[in-house]
Amino acid sequence: MQHKTILIVEDDKSILQVLENVLGFNNFEVIGINRTDDILETINKYKPDLILTDYLLPGMKWGKNLPAN
């Protein structure tokens, strides 16, 4: 069985660590990043099944940074 991949984008490293630990413990493959300039490259590289982001992440302009599909 292939594990589902979750990309987490969170600038608070302690929150990111907790999410990585909890989701990893529950058999998800977790990719965590804390910089907005890495998002598109990471999406293209890993093709995550789900993306969790900090909505108030500094530097993000929602609807402009992420591709529609």
Buried (B, 14 or more C-beta within 10 A) or exposed (E): EEEEBBBBBBBEEEBBEEBBEEBBEEEBBBBBBBEBEBBEEBBEEEEBEEBBBBEEBEEBEEEEBBEEE
